[in-house]
Amino acid sequence: MNNEAQFENILDQAIALLQQGKSVSEITAIYPQYASELRDLLGVAEMVAQAKETPQQKAAFDKTISALRGKIATESNSVSSQYMTIFEKLKQDWARAKDRLDPFKFFSRINPILGKITKVLAVIILVWVVGGPIVGHFVIKRLILATTDQNEASYPVKVKYIPSPPATIGTSGGVKATNFATLDSSSLGLEVSRSMGLGATDVRVSVARLLNPVGVITDMVRSVGRSTVVDTREFLKTDYQATIKTRQVEELGMRAQTIIRGYGGRVDNASLQNRYGSIEFVVPKDEFEAFKRELKSLVRAKFITEGIRQQNLLPEKRGIEQQTDRVTTQLDQLKQDRDDLNARHRQTVNTYNRQIAALNHSITVLQQEATVTTTILDRQAEITQELAGLRAQKRTAERRLATENTNYTRELNSLNYRIRDAETQIADLDTQDQALLATVETVSGTIILEWISLLAIVDLYLPGHWAWWVAGAVIVAYLIRRRRQLPAEPVA
């Protein structure tokens, strides 16, 4: 509304200026913010002023001005009402947002839902508490049958009531274990033990834990995969590294090699230069501590840094042992197969030889009979026919014997080849085992020799940066010298 009154005042002033003889462009330059509105209105006013003014024209002019003012007021009211409508909508949206974000009203709206959820949970807990002890034993029994891969018929479960408190989950080792279950009368404590090969896993569960589902899940997760550590052997491979800072790299490197050889070790690689050197070596483990003490005696403690790394080669050792057991079993089986082959071959050859000998005997008898009964033609024909049949049987037996010898030779050669291969594998595995034990009984090491400057030596002994100590020494020396150069005061 203030804008409307201001515009009307400006319009009156503009008309007055127009009547005074000002042009429309001059007037719009004075009021640039209303230039577009004033240009149209003043144009009409100027046209009216240029015409001859009569009472009718003046009345028409005043009427036109009033109409224009009314139109401007209507348009201003429309814009104002539009802006007021948007503002009211924003206020309403903000009020609704505040109402939704109010925590007290939010909880009051969801309170009926929470009440229903609480009732449902109470019913579930009540059913669990009442029905848990009844079905708990059967649930645990089914879990036991599932985890031990045994069916109900083959799983010997013993149930007895004892006054002992419920057991907790745990593990115990052992070579043998008996499958059993114990049911507590008060809390239905149930314990199960199962044999696990190298060791044994002992699981104890309390059915009373069913009342706490989080505890049951935690116990089951903790119990899965637990097993006793049986093989506690250690085959430690030791690696040693020392870094020595010195101003005499080559000389110290030669002395280090002498120490290595003096303790029964060997130098595998050595590279010595003026400012850098490296020595790779191996020493016996039983001489390692003495070797290390003598090496450290070459320089002061600040000029040597050491590092020792140990790795248990038990996985490699067990791998070699497992392969050796497997190949040894194969070798024993191959030798047994060879012995069985030899026995079968001897039995078969003896059978064929006896059969051939019997046929030869029959042939000889018939040949002798043929020489005696030369005048009996029918008998001669029978003898000839029988001799032909016996000779055919003999050829068949000899052919089978030859085939048996051929097959025997082929199978024997195959078995001998596989036996030699298995023996070679065992020899290689034994070599690997000896190499592993040699690695365990020795220490491999590297000595790094680095040249060190005098400033670096100072930095080792002085805490902080050496430049501060040098600067302090210079300042102290300057003050002392200046004090000495000051003239002595005259004695009064």
Secondary structure, DSSP 8 states (H G I E B T S, - for coil): -HHHHHHHHHHHHHHHHHHTT--HHHHHHHSGGGHHHHHHHHHHHHHHHHS---HHHHHHHHHHHHHHHHHHHHHHHHHHHHHHHHHHHHHHHHHHHHHHH-HHHHHHHHHHHHHHHHHHHHHHHHHHHHHHHHHHHHHHHHHHHHHTT--TTT------EE-S----------S-------EETTT-EEEEEEEETTEEEEEEEEGGGGG-HHHHHHHHHHHTT----------EEEEEEEEEEES-HHHHHHHHHHHHHHTT-EEEEEEE-SSEEEEEEEEEGGGHHHHHHHHHTTS-GGGEEEEEEEEE-HHHHHHHHHHHHHHHHHHHHHHHHHHHHHHHHHHHHHHHHHHHHHHHHHHHHHHHHHHH--S-HHHHHHHHHHHHHHHHHHHHHHHHHHHHHHHHHHHHHHHHHHHHHHHHHHHHHHHHHHHHHHHHTEEEEEEEEEE--HHHHHHHHSSS-HHHHHHHHHHHHHHHHHHHHS------
